[in-house]
Amino acid sequence: MNPVLAAGQLIVSVALTFSVLLQSRGSGLGGTFGGDSTVYRSRRGIERRLWQFTIVLIGLFVAFSIAAYLFAPSTPAA
């Protein structure tokens, strides 16, 4: 595997893991720090940016994975 692709995929995967863990299930970031939010509401502010950043990271991870597959050395069939 190309070391540049491997490093890029590793960095993106760690960032993706952290961005997913920052999003609290069923509540916004306010619920993470002690606020209680039982009313449905749309994402605003940093929550929306974190959501968009997560989607971008997913796209980058898929792109790195496809590139690693396409540029992998082929082995001859036996």
mmCIF file of the N, C-alpha and C atoms, coordinates in Angstrom:
data_MODEL
# 
_entry.id   MODEL 
# 
loop_
_atom_site.group_PDB 
_atom_site.id 
_atom_site.type_symbol 
_atom_site.label_atom_id 
_atom_site.label_alt_id 
_atom_site.label_comp_id 
_atom_site.label_asym_id 
_atom_site.label_entity_id 
_atom_site.label_seq_id 
_atom_site.pdbx_PDB_ins_code 
_atom_site.Cartn_x 
_atom_site.Cartn_y 
_atom_site.Cartn_z 
_atom_site.occupancy 
_atom_site.B_iso_or_equiv 
_atom_site.pdbx_formal_charge 
_atom_site.auth_seq_id 
_atom_site.auth_comp_id 
_atom_site.auth_asym_id 
_atom_site.auth_atom_id 
_atom_site.pdbx_PDB_model_num 
ATOM 1   N N  . MET A 1 1  ? 0.848   -1.184  0.000   1.00 0.00 ? 1  MET A N  1 
ATOM 2   C CA . MET A 1 1  ? 0.000   0.000   0.000   1.00 0.00 ? 1  MET A CA 1 
ATOM 3   C C  . MET A 1 1  ? 0.890   1.242   0.000   1.00 0.00 ? 1  MET A C  1 
ATOM 4   N N  . ASN A 1 2  ? 0.459   2.228   -0.713  1.00 0.00 ? 2  ASN A N  1 
ATOM 5   C CA . ASN A 1 2  ? 1.170   3.487   -0.776  1.00 0.00 ? 2  ASN A CA 1 
ATOM 6   C C  . ASN A 1 2  ? 1.206   4.122   0.622   1.00 0.00 ? 2  ASN A C  1 
ATOM 7   N N  . PRO A 1 3  ? 2.389   4.490   1.136   1.00 0.00 ? 3  PRO A N  1 
ATOM 8   C CA . PRO A 1 3  ? 2.458   5.048   2.487   1.00 0.00 ? 3  PRO A CA 1 
ATOM 9   C C  . PRO A 1 3  ? 1.705   6.365   2.652   1.00 0.00 ? 3  PRO A C  1 
ATOM 10  N N  . VAL A 1 4  ? 1.622   7.153   1.587   1.00 0.00 ? 4  VAL A N  1 
ATOM 11  C CA . VAL A 1 4  ? 0.881   8.418   1.674   1.00 0.00 ? 4  VAL A CA 1 
ATOM 12  C C  . VAL A 1 4  ? -0.613  8.130   1.842   1.00 0.00 ? 4  VAL A C  1 
ATOM 13  N N  . LEU A 1 5  ? -1.130  7.172   1.083   1.00 0.00 ? 5  LEU A N  1 
ATOM 14  C CA . LEU A 1 5  ? -2.548  6.803   1.212   1.00 0.00 ? 5  LEU A CA 1 
ATOM 15  C C  . LEU A 1 5  ? -2.823  6.189   2.581   1.00 0.00 ? 5  LEU A C  1 
ATOM 16  N N  . ALA A 1 6  ? -1.902  5.368   3.059   1.00 0.00 ? 6  ALA A N  1 
ATOM 17  C CA . ALA A 1 6  ? -2.090  4.740   4.370   1.00 0.00 ? 6  ALA A CA 1 
ATOM 18  C C  . ALA A 1 6  ? -2.112  5.791   5.476   1.00 0.00 ? 6  ALA A C  1 
ATOM 19  N N  . ALA A 1 7  ? -1.198  6.752   5.423   1.00 0.00 ? 7  ALA A N  1 
ATOM 20  C CA . ALA A 1 7  ? -1.167  7.809   6.433   1.00 0.00 ? 7  ALA A CA 1 
ATOM 21  C C  . ALA A 1 7  ? -2.415  8.680   6.359   1.00 0.00 ? 7  ALA A C  1 
ATOM 22  N N  . GLY A 1 8  ? -2.837  9.028   5.150   1.00 0.00 ? 8  GLY A N  1 
ATOM 23  C CA . GLY A 1 8  ? -4.051  9.827   4.996   1.00 0.00 ? 8  GLY A CA 1 
ATOM 24  C C  . GLY A 1 8  ? -5.278  9.108   5.520   1.00 0.00 ? 8  GLY A C  1 
ATOM 25  N N  . GLN A 1 9  ? -5.374  7.819   5.223   1.00 0.00 ? 9  GLN A N  1 
ATOM 26  C CA . GLN A 1 9  ? -6.525  7.051   5.691   1.00 0.00 ? 9  GLN A CA 1 
ATOM 27  C C  . GLN A 1 9  ? -6.514  6.924   7.212   1.00 0.00 ? 9  GLN A C  1 
ATOM 28  N N  . LEU A 1 10 ? -5.337  6.766   7.795   1.00 0.00 ? 10 LEU A N  1 
ATOM 29  C CA . LEU A 1 10 ? -5.225  6.678   9.249   1.00 0.00 ? 10 LEU A CA 1 
ATOM 30  C C  . LEU A 1 10 ? -5.642  7.984   9.914   1.00 0.00 ? 10 LEU A C  1 
ATOM 31  N N  . ILE A 1 11 ? -5.173  9.100   9.383   1.00 0.00 ? 11 ILE A N  1 
ATOM 32  C CA . ILE A 1 11 ? -5.516  10.409  9.960   1.00 0.00 ? 11 ILE A CA 1 
ATOM 33  C C  . ILE A 1 11 ? -7.016  10.674  9.839   1.00 0.00 ? 11 ILE A C  1 
ATOM 34  N N  . VAL A 1 12 ? -7.577  10.380  8.672   1.00 0.00 ? 12 VAL A N  1 
ATOM 35  C CA . VAL A 1 12 ? -9.015  10.604  8.470   1.00 0.00 ? 12 VAL A CA 1 
ATOM 36  C C  . VAL A 1 12 ? -9.834  9.687   9.375   1.00 0.00 ? 12 VAL A C  1 
ATOM 37  N N  . SER A 1 13 ? -9.402  8.446   9.557   1.00 0.00 ? 13 SER A N  1 
ATOM 38  C CA . SER A 1 13 ? -10.172 7.520   10.393  1.00 0.00 ? 13 SER A CA 1 
ATOM 39  C C  . SER A 1 13 ? -10.165 7.947   11.860  1.00 0.00 ? 13 SER A C  1 
ATOM 40  N N  . VAL A 1 14 ? -9.041  8.453   12.356  1.00 0.00 ? 14 VAL A N  1 
ATOM 41  C CA . VAL A 1 14 ? -8.990  8.940   13.736  1.00 0.00 ? 14 VAL A CA 1 
ATOM 42  C C  . VAL A 1 14 ? -9.877  10.169  13.896  1.00 0.00 ? 14 VAL A C  1 
ATOM 43  N N  . ALA A 1 15 ? -9.806  11.095  12.947  1.00 0.00 ? 15 ALA A N  1 
ATOM 44  C CA . ALA A 1 15 ? -10.656 12.295  13.008  1.00 0.00 ? 15 ALA A CA 1 
ATOM 45  C C  . ALA A 1 15 ? -12.130 11.927  12.915  1.00 0.00 ? 15 ALA A C  1 
ATOM 46  N N  . LEU A 1 16 ? -12.454 10.951  12.076  1.00 0.00 ? 16 LEU A N  1 
ATOM 47  C CA . LEU A 1 16 ? -13.844 10.507  11.947  1.00 0.00 ? 16 LEU A CA 1 
ATOM 48  C C  . LEU A 1 16 ? -14.336 9.880   13.242  1.00 0.00 ? 16 LEU A C  1 
ATOM 49  N N  . THR A 1 17 ? -13.495 9.093   13.883  1.00 0.00 ? 17 THR A N  1 
ATOM 50  C CA . THR A 1 17 ? -13.869 8.482   15.158  1.00 0.00 ? 17 THR A CA 1 
ATOM 51  C C  . THR A 1 17 ? -14.177 9.544   16.200  1.00 0.00 ? 17 THR A C  1 
ATOM 52  N N  . PHE A 1 18 ? -13.314 10.552  16.310  1.00 0.00 ? 18 PHE A N  1 
ATOM 53  C CA . PHE A 1 18 ? -13.548 11.613  17.288  1.00 0.00 ? 18 PHE A CA 1 
ATOM 54  C C  . PHE A 1 18 ? -14.792 12.432  16.956  1.00 0.00 ? 18 PHE A C  1 
ATOM 55  N N  . SER A 1 19 ? -15.024 12.705  15.690  1.00 0.00 ? 19 SER A N  1 
ATOM 56  C CA . SER A 1 19 ? -16.194 13.508  15.336  1.00 0.00 ? 19 SER A CA 1 
ATOM 57  C C  . SER A 1 19 ? -17.490 12.751  15.615  1.00 0.00 ? 19 SER A C  1 
ATOM 58  N N  . VAL A 1 20 ? -17.475 11.440  15.450  1.00 0.00 ? 20 VAL A N  1 
ATOM 59  C CA . VAL A 1 20 ? -18.668 10.652  15.773  1.00 0.00 ? 20 VAL A CA 1 
ATOM 60  C C  . VAL A 1 20 ? -18.864 10.585  17.280  1.00 0.00 ? 20 VAL A C  1 
ATOM 61  N N  . LEU A 1 21 ? -17.788 10.422  18.039  1.00 0.00 ? 21 LEU A N  1 
ATOM 62  C CA . LEU A 1 21 ? -17.909 10.348  19.491  1.00 0.00 ? 21 LEU A CA 1 
ATOM 63  C C  . LEU A 1 21 ? -18.345 11.669  20.113  1.00 0.00 ? 21 LEU A C  1 
ATOM 64  N N  . LEU A 1 22 ? -18.049 12.791  19.462  1.00 0.00 ? 22 LEU A N  1 
ATOM 65  C CA . LEU A 1 22 ? -18.476 14.086  19.986  1.00 0.00 ? 22 LEU A CA 1 
ATOM 66  C C  . LEU A 1 22 ? -19.976 14.310  19.866  1.00 0.00 ? 22 LEU A C  1 
ATOM 67  N N  . GLN A 1 23 ? -20.613 13.573  18.984  1.00 0.00 ? 23 GLN A N  1 
ATOM 68  C CA . GLN A 1 23 ? -22.043 13.738  18.785  1.00 0.00 ? 23 GLN A CA 1 
ATOM 69  C C  . GLN A 1 23 ? -22.782 12.831  19.762  1.00 0.00 ? 23 GLN A C  1 
ATOM 70  N N  . SER A 1 24 ? -23.521 13.433  20.672  1.00 0.00 ? 24 SER A N  1 
ATOM 71  C CA . SER A 1 24 ? -24.280 12.663  21.647  1.00 0.00 ? 24 SER A CA 1 
ATOM 72  C C  . SER A 1 24 ? -25.524 12.110  21.007  1.00 0.00 ? 24 SER A C  1 
ATOM 73  N N  . ARG A 1 25 ? -25.823 10.874  21.288  1.00 0.00 ? 25 ARG A N  1 
ATOM 74  C CA . ARG A 1 25 ? -27.014 10.254  20.720  1.00 0.00 ? 25 ARG A CA 1 
ATOM 75  C C  . ARG A 1 25 ? -28.253 10.765  21.441  1.00 0.00 ? 25 ARG A C  1 
ATOM 76  N N  . GLY A 1 26 ? -29.195 11.266  20.666  1.00 0.00 ? 26 GLY A N  1 
ATOM 77  C CA . GLY A 1 26 ? -30.468 11.699  21.225  1.00 0.00 ? 26 GLY A CA 1 
ATOM 78  C C  . GLY A 1 26 ? -30.450 13.088  21.839  1.00 0.00 ? 26 GLY A C  1 
ATOM 79  N N  . SER A 1 27 ? -29.297 13.703  21.931  1.00 0.00 ? 27 SER A N  1 
ATOM 80  C CA . SER A 1 27 ? -29.245 15.056  22.473  1.00 0.00 ? 27 SER A CA 1 
ATOM 81  C C  . SER A 1 27 ? -28.140 15.823  21.772  1.00 0.00 ? 27 SER A C  1 
ATOM 82  N N  . GLY A 1 28 ? -28.196 17.105  21.908  1.00 0.00 ? 28 GLY A N  1 
ATOM 83  C CA . GLY A 1 28 ? -27.186 17.936  21.279  1.00 0.00 ? 28 GLY A CA 1 
ATOM 84  C C  . GLY A 1 28 ? -25.945 18.027  22.142  1.00 0.00 ? 28 GLY A C  1 
ATOM 85  N N  . LEU A 1 29 ? -25.044 18.904  21.759  1.00 0.00 ? 29 LEU A N  1 
ATOM 86  C CA . LEU A 1 29 ? -23.840 19.091  22.551  1.00 0.00 ? 29 LEU A CA 1 
ATOM 87  C C  . LEU A 1 29 ? -24.164 19.648  23.929  1.00 0.00 ? 29 LEU A C  1 
ATOM 88  N N  . GLY A 1 30 ? -25.281 20.320  24.056  1.00 0.00 ? 30 GLY A N  1 
ATOM 89  C CA . GLY A 1 30 ? -25.685 20.826  25.361  1.00 0.00 ? 30 GLY A CA 1 
ATOM 90  C C  . GLY A 1 30 ? -25.956 19.703  26.340  1.00 0.00 ? 30 GLY A C  1 
ATOM 91  N N  . GLY A 1 31 ? -26.467 18.578  25.853  1.00 0.00 ? 31 GLY A N  1 
ATOM 92  C CA . GLY A 1 31 ? -26.708 17.427  26.709  1.00 0.00 ? 31 GLY A CA 1 
ATOM 93  C C  . GLY A 1 31 ? -25.431 16.784  27.193  1.00 0.00 ? 31 GLY A C  1 
ATOM 94  N N  . THR A 1 32 ? -24.363 16.962  26.450  1.00 0.00 ? 32 THR A N  1 
ATOM 95  C CA . THR A 1 32 ? -23.074 16.396  26.837  1.00 0.00 ? 32 THR A CA 1 
ATOM 96  C C  . THR A 1 32 ? -22.549 17.077  28.090  1.00 0.00 ? 32 THR A C  1 
ATOM 97  N N  . PHE A 1 33 ? -22.820 18.354  28.227  1.00 0.00 ? 33 PHE A N  1 
ATOM 98  C CA . PHE A 1 33 ? -22.289 19.119  29.344  1.00 0.00 ? 33 PHE A CA 1 
ATOM 99  C C  . PHE A 1 33 ? -23.327 19.368  30.431  1.00 0.00 ? 33 PHE A C  1 
ATOM 100 N N  . GLY A 1 34 ? -24.325 18.537  30.539  1.00 0.00 ? 34 GLY A N  1 
ATOM 101 C CA . GLY A 1 34 ? -25.269 18.624  31.636  1.00 0.00 ? 34 GLY A CA 1 
ATOM 102 C C  . GLY A 1 34 ? -26.616 19.220  31.299  1.00 0.00 ? 34 GLY A C  1 
ATOM 103 N N  . GLY A 1 35 ? -26.785 19.808  30.162  1.00 0.00 ? 35 GLY A N  1 
ATOM 104 C CA . GLY A 1 35 ? -28.077 20.354  29.779  1.00 0.00 ? 35 GLY A CA 1 
ATOM 105 C C  . GLY A 1 35 ? -29.008 19.235  29.349  1.00 0.00 ? 35 GLY A C  1 
ATOM 106 N N  . ASP A 1 36 ? -30.288 19.369  29.613  1.00 0.00 ? 36 ASP A N  1 
ATOM 107 C CA . ASP A 1 36 ? -31.247 18.342  29.237  1.00 0.00 ? 36 ASP A CA 1 
ATOM 108 C C  . ASP A 1 36 ? -32.115 18.866  28.101  1.00 0.00 ? 36 ASP A C  1 
ATOM 109 N N  . SER A 1 37 ? -32.133 18.133  27.006  1.00 0.00 ? 37 SER A N  1 
ATOM 110 C CA . SER A 1 37 ? -32.901 18.559  25.845  1.00 0.00 ? 37 SER A CA 1 
ATOM 111 C C  . SER A 1 37 ? -33.824 17.436  25.422  1.00 0.00 ? 37 SER A C  1 
ATOM 112 N N  . THR A 1 38 ? -35.099 17.526  25.822  1.00 0.00 ? 38 THR A N  1 
ATOM 113 C CA . THR A 1 38 ? -36.051 16.492  25.467  1.00 0.00 ? 38 THR A CA 1 
ATOM 114 C C  . THR A 1 38 ? -36.946 16.917  24.312  1.00 0.00 ? 38 THR A C  1 
ATOM 115 N N  . VAL A 1 39 ? -36.798 18.146  23.869  1.00 0.00 ? 39 VAL A N  1 
ATOM 116 C CA . VAL A 1 39 ? -37.598 18.666  22.772  1.00 0.00 ? 39 VAL A CA 1 
ATOM 117 C C  . VAL A 1 39 ? -36.823 18.477  21.475  1.00 0.00 ? 39 VAL A C  1 
ATOM 118 N N  . TYR A 1 40 ? -37.528 18.007  20.433  1.00 0.00 ? 40 TYR A N  1 
ATOM 119 C CA . TYR A 1 40 ? -36.871 17.854  19.135  1.00 0.00 ? 40 TYR A CA 1 
ATOM 120 C C  . TYR A 1 40 ? -36.562 19.226  18.568  1.00 0.00 ? 40 TYR A C  1 
ATOM 121 N N  . ARG A 1 41 ? -35.350 19.367  18.089  1.00 0.00 ? 41 ARG A N  1 
ATOM 122 C CA . ARG A 1 41 ? -34.962 20.618  17.469  1.00 0.00 ? 41 ARG A CA 1 
ATOM 123 C C  . ARG A 1 41 ? -33.934 20.324  16.397  1.00 0.00 ? 41 ARG A C  1 
ATOM 124 N N  . SER A 1 42 ? -33.726 21.284  15.517  1.00 0.00 ? 42 SER A N  1 
ATOM 125 C CA . SER A 1 42 ? -32.753 21.097  14.450  1.00 0.00 ? 42 SER A CA 1 
ATOM 126 C C  . SER A 1 42 ? -31.354 21.422  14.963  1.00 0.00 ? 42 SER A C  1 
ATOM 127 N N  . ARG A 1 43 ? -30.374 20.903  14.247  1.00 0.00 ? 43 ARG A N  1 
ATOM 128 C CA . ARG A 1 43 ? -28.987 21.196  14.607  1.00 0.00 ? 43 ARG A CA 1 
ATOM 129 C C  . ARG A 1 43 ? -28.675 22.647  14.271  1.00 0.00 ? 43 ARG A C  1 
ATOM 130 N N  . ARG A 1 44 ? -27.997 23.310  15.188  1.00 0.00 ? 44 ARG A N  1 
ATOM 131 C CA . ARG A 1 44 ? -27.629 24.699  14.970  1.00 0.00 ? 44 ARG A CA 1 
ATOM 132 C C  . ARG A 1 44 ? -26.202 24.916  15.438  1.00 0.00 ? 44 ARG A C  1 
ATOM 133 N N  . GLY A 1 45 ? -25.581 25.885  14.863  1.00 0.00 ? 45 GLY A N  1 
ATOM 134 C CA . GLY A 1 45 ? -24.261 26.294  15.312  1.00 0.00 ? 45 GLY A CA 1 
ATOM 135 C C  . GLY A 1 45 ? -23.213 25.210  15.153  1.00 0.00 ? 45 GLY A C  1 
ATOM 136 N N  . ILE A 1 46 ? -22.529 24.934  16.254  1.00 0.00 ? 46 ILE A N  1 
ATOM 137 C CA . ILE A 1 46 ? -21.415 23.997  16.218  1.00 0.00 ? 46 ILE A CA 1 
ATOM 138 C C  . ILE A 1 46 ? -21.893 22.574  15.949  1.00 0.00 ? 46 ILE A C  1 
ATOM 139 N N  . GLU A 1 47 ? -23.091 22.232  16.396  1.00 0.00 ? 47 GLU A N  1 
ATOM 140 C CA . GLU A 1 47 ? -23.620 20.891  16.123  1.00 0.00 ? 47 GLU A CA 1 
ATOM 141 C C  . GLU A 1 47 ? -23.791 20.663  14.627  1.00 0.00 ? 47 GLU A C  1 
ATOM 142 N N  . ARG A 1 48 ? -24.270 21.688  13.946  1.00 0.00 ? 48 ARG A N  1 
ATOM 143 C CA . ARG A 1 48 ? -24.456 21.571  12.499  1.00 0.00 ? 48 ARG A CA 1 
ATOM 144 C C  . ARG A 1 48 ? -23.110 21.465  11.786  1.00 0.00 ? 48 ARG A C  1 
ATOM 145 N N  . ARG A 1 49 ? -22.149 22.274  12.203  1.00 0.00 ? 49 ARG A N  1 
ATOM 146 C CA . ARG A 1 49 ? -20.819 22.218  11.597  1.00 0.00 ? 49 ARG A CA 1 
ATOM 147 C C  . ARG A 1 49 ? -20.151 20.865  11.877  1.00 0.00 ? 49 ARG A C  1 
ATOM 148 N N  . LEU A 1 50 ? -20.325 20.328  13.067  1.00 0.00 ? 50 LEU A N  1 
ATOM 149 C CA . LEU A 1 50 ? -19.764 19.019  13.394  1.00 0.00 ? 50 LEU A CA 1 
ATOM 150 C C  . LEU A 1 50 ? -20.404 17.929  12.540  1.00 0.00 ? 50 LEU A C  1 
ATOM 151 N N  . TRP A 1 51 ? -21.699 18.032  12.317  1.00 0.00 ? 51 TRP A N  1 
ATOM 152 C CA . TRP A 1 51 ? -22.412 17.083  11.460  1.00 0.00 ? 51 TRP A CA 1 
ATOM 153 C C  . TRP A 1 51 ? -21.887 17.153  10.029  1.00 0.00 ? 51 TRP A C  1 
ATOM 154 N N  . GLN A 1 52 ? -21.722 18.362  9.515   1.00 0.00 ? 52 GLN A N  1 
ATOM 155 C CA . GLN A 1 52 ? -21.201 18.544  8.156   1.00 0.00 ? 52 GLN A CA 1 
ATOM 156 C C  . GLN A 1 52 ? -19.749 18.068  8.056   1.00 0.00 ? 52 GLN A C  1 
ATOM 157 N N  . PHE A 1 53 ? -18.955 18.330  9.070   1.00 0.00 ? 53 PHE A N  1 
ATOM 158 C CA . PHE A 1 53 ? -17.568 17.884  9.098   1.00 0.00 ? 53 PHE A CA 1 
ATOM 159 C C  . PHE A 1 53 ? -17.489 16.356  9.098   1.00 0.00 ? 53 PHE A C  1 
ATOM 160 N N  . THR A 1 54 ? -18.400 15.712  9.815   1.00 0.00 ? 54 THR A N  1 
ATOM 161 C CA . THR A 1 54 ? -18.442 14.254  9.840   1.00 0.00 ? 54 THR A CA 1 
ATOM 162 C C  . THR A 1 54 ? -18.762 13.702  8.457   1.00 0.00 ? 54 THR A C  1 
ATOM 163 N N  . ILE A 1 55 ? -19.683 14.331  7.756   1.00 0.00 ? 55 ILE A N  1 
ATOM 164 C CA . ILE A 1 55 ? -20.039 13.881  6.409   1.00 0.00 ? 55 ILE A CA 1 
ATOM 165 C C  . ILE A 1 55 ? -18.847 14.046  5.463   1.00 0.00 ? 55 ILE A C  1 
ATOM 166 N N  . VAL A 1 56 ? -18.130 15.153  5.572   1.00 0.00 ? 56 VAL A N  1 
ATOM 167 C CA . VAL A 1 56 ? -16.937 15.361  4.744   1.00 0.00 ? 56 VAL A CA 1 
ATOM 168 C C  . VAL A 1 56 ? -15.892 14.293  5.053   1.00 0.00 ? 56 VAL A C  1 
ATOM 169 N N  . LEU A 1 57 ? -15.697 13.987  6.330   1.00 0.00 ? 57 LEU A N  1 
ATOM 170 C CA . LEU A 1 57 ? -14.727 12.959  6.704   1.00 0.00 ? 57 LEU A CA 1 
ATOM 171 C C  . LEU A 1 57 ? -15.119 11.583  6.177   1.00 0.00 ? 57 LEU A C  1 
ATOM 172 N N  . ILE A 1 58 ? -16.406 11.286  6.158   1.00 0.00 ? 58 ILE A N  1 
ATOM 173 C CA . ILE A 1 58 ? -16.868 10.014  5.591   1.00 0.00 ? 58 ILE A CA 1 
ATOM 174 C C  . ILE A 1 58 ? -16.518 9.951   4.107   1.00 0.00 ? 58 ILE A C  1 
ATOM 175 N N  . GLY A 1 59 ? -16.759 11.039  3.396   1.00 0.00 ? 59 GLY A N  1 
ATOM 176 C CA . GLY A 1 59 ? -16.420 11.089  1.980   1.00 0.00 ? 59 GLY A CA 1 
ATOM 177 C C  . GLY A 1 59 ? -14.921 10.911  1.742   1.00 0.00 ? 59 GLY A C  1 
ATOM 178 N N  . LEU A 1 60 ? -14.107 11.576  2.568   1.00 0.00 ? 60 LEU A N  1 
ATOM 179 C CA . LEU A 1 60 ? -12.654 11.439  2.448   1.00 0.00 ? 60 LEU A CA 1 
ATOM 180 C C  . LEU A 1 60 ? -12.204 10.014  2.745   1.00 0.00 ? 60 LEU A C  1 
ATOM 181 N N  . PHE A 1 61 ? -12.802 9.400   3.748   1.00 0.00 ? 61 PHE A N  1 
ATOM 182 C CA . PHE A 1 61 ? -12.430 8.022   4.095   1.00 0.00 ? 61 PHE A CA 1 
ATOM 183 C C  . PHE A 1 61 ? -12.762 7.067   2.955   1.00 0.00 ? 61 PHE A C  1 
ATOM 184 N N  . VAL A 1 62 ? -13.920 7.240   2.356   1.00 0.00 ? 62 VAL A N  1 
ATOM 185 C CA . VAL A 1 62 ? -14.302 6.400   1.213   1.00 0.00 ? 62 VAL A CA 1 
ATOM 186 C C  . VAL A 1 62 ? -13.349 6.646   0.044   1.00 0.00 ? 62 VAL A C  1 
ATOM 187 N N  . ALA A 1 63 ? -13.009 7.906   -0.209  1.00 0.00 ? 63 ALA A N  1 
ATOM 188 C CA . ALA A 1 63 ? -12.095 8.230   -1.313  1.00 0.00 ? 63 ALA A CA 1 
ATOM 189 C C  . ALA A 1 63 ? -10.712 7.612   -1.088  1.00 0.00 ? 63 ALA A C  1 
ATOM 190 N N  . PHE A 1 64 ? -10.193 7.703   0.143   1.00 0.00 ? 64 PHE A N  1 
ATOM 191 C CA . PHE A 1 64 ? -8.903  7.087   0.449   1.00 0.00 ? 64 PHE A CA 1 
ATOM 192 C C  . PHE A 1 64 ? -8.969  5.571   0.295   1.00 0.00 ? 64 PHE A C  1 
ATOM 193 N N  . SER A 1 65 ? -10.071 4.971   0.717   1.00 0.00 ? 65 SER A N  1 
ATOM 194 C CA . SER A 1 65 ? -10.207 3.520   0.608   1.00 0.00 ? 65 SER A CA 1 
ATOM 195 C C  . SER A 1 65 ? -10.243 3.071   -0.847  1.00 0.00 ? 65 SER A C  1 
ATOM 196 N N  . ILE A 1 66 ? -10.995 3.785   -1.671  1.00 0.00 ? 66 ILE A N  1 
ATOM 197 C CA . ILE A 1 66 ? -11.070 3.434   -3.095  1.00 0.00 ? 66 ILE A CA 1 
ATOM 198 C C  . ILE A 1 66 ? -9.712  3.655   -3.766  1.00 0.00 ? 66 ILE A C  1 
ATOM 199 N N  . ALA A 1 67 ? -9.040  4.755   -3.438  1.00 0.00 ? 67 ALA A N  1 
ATOM 200 C CA . ALA A 1 67 ? -7.728  5.020   -4.014  1.00 0.00 ? 67 ALA A CA 1 
ATOM 201 C C  . ALA A 1 67 ? -6.721  3.950   -3.594  1.00 0.00 ? 67 ALA A C  1 
ATOM 202 N N  . ALA A 1 68 ? -6.779  3.519   -2.341  1.00 0.00 ? 68 ALA A N  1 
ATOM 203 C CA . ALA A 1 68 ? -5.867  2.470   -1.883  1.00 0.00 ? 68 ALA A CA 1 
ATOM 204 C C  . ALA A 1 68 ? -6.137  1.168   -2.624  1.00 0.00 ? 68 ALA A C  1 
ATOM 205 N N  . TYR A 1 69 ? -7.379  0.883   -2.897  1.00 0.00 ? 69 TYR A N  1 
ATOM 206 C CA . TYR A 1 69 ? -7.722  -0.323  -3.650  1.00 0.00 ? 69 TYR A CA 1 
ATOM 207 C C  . TYR A 1 69 ? -7.246  -0.221  -5.100  1.00 0.00 ? 69 TYR A C  1 
ATOM 208 N N  . LEU A 1 70 ? -7.463  0.931   -5.704  1.00 0.00 ? 70 LEU A N  1 
ATOM 209 C CA . LEU A 1 70 ? -7.086  1.089   -7.121  1.00 0.00 ? 70 LEU A CA 1 
ATOM 210 C C  . LEU A 1 70 ? -5.570  1.095   -7.326  1.00 0.00 ? 70 LEU A C  1 
ATOM 211 N N  . PHE A 1 71 ? -4.831  1.651   -6.368  1.00 0.00 ? 71 PHE A N  1 
ATOM 212 C CA . PHE A 1 71 ? -3.388  1.752   -6.517  1.00 0.00 ? 71 PHE A CA 1 
ATOM 213 C C  . PHE A 1 71 ? -2.633  0.614   -5.826  1.00 0.00 ? 71 PHE A C  1 
ATOM 214 N N  . ALA A 1 72 ? -3.353  -0.373  -5.316  1.00 0.00 ? 72 ALA A N  1 
ATOM 215 C CA . ALA A 1 72 ? -2.695  -1.524  -4.695  1.00 0.00 ? 72 ALA A CA 1 
ATOM 216 C C  . ALA A 1 72 ? -1.987  -2.346  -5.761  1.00 0.00 ? 72 ALA A C  1 
ATOM 217 N N  . PRO A 1 73 ? -0.812  -2.869  -5.439  1.00 0.00 ? 73 PRO A N  1 
ATOM 218 C CA . PRO A 1 73 ? -0.113  -3.698  -6.425  1.00 0.00 ? 73 PRO A CA 1 
ATOM 219 C C  . PRO A 1 73 ? -0.892  -4.979  -6.677  1.00 0.00 ? 73 PRO A C  1 
ATOM 220 N N  . SER A 1 74 ? -0.983  -5.323  -7.940  1.00 0.00 ? 74 SER A N  1 
ATOM 221 C CA . SER A 1 74 ? -1.729  -6.538  -8.291  1.00 0.00 ? 74 SER A CA 1 
ATOM 222 C C  . SER A 1 74 ? -0.798  -7.750  -8.184  1.00 0.00 ? 74 SER A C  1 
ATOM 223 N N  . THR A 1 75 ? -1.349  -8.831  -7.732  1.00 0.00 ? 75 THR A N  1 
ATOM 224 C CA . THR A 1 75 ? -0.576  -10.085 -7.629  1.00 0.00 ? 75 THR A CA 1 
ATOM 225 C C  . THR A 1 75 ? -0.966  -10.982 -8.788  1.00 0.00 ? 75 THR A C  1 
ATOM 226 N N  . PRO A 1 76 ? -0.006  -11.635 -9.397  1.00 0.00 ? 76 PRO A N  1 
ATOM 227 C CA . PRO A 1 76 ? -0.345  -12.508 -10.525 1.00 0.00 ? 76 PRO A CA 1 
ATOM 228 C C  . PRO A 1 76 ? -1.123  -13.728 -10.065 1.00 0.00 ? 76 PRO A C  1 
ATOM 229 N N  . ALA A 1 77 ? -2.045  -14.151 -10.888 1.00 0.00 ? 77 ALA A N  1 
ATOM 230 C CA . ALA A 1 77 ? -2.864  -15.329 -10.562 1.00 0.00 ? 77 ALA A CA 1 
ATOM 231 C C  . ALA A 1 77 ? -2.003  -16.580 -10.702 1.00 0.00 ? 77 ALA A C  1 
ATOM 232 N N  . ALA A 1 78 ? -2.194  -17.514 -9.818  1.00 0.00 ? 78 ALA A N  1 
ATOM 233 C CA . ALA A 1 78 ? -1.396  -18.741 -9.823  1.00 0.00 ? 78 ALA A CA 1 
ATOM 234 C C  . ALA A 1 78 ? -1.997  -19.807 -10.710 1.00 0.00 ? 78 ALA A C  1 
# 
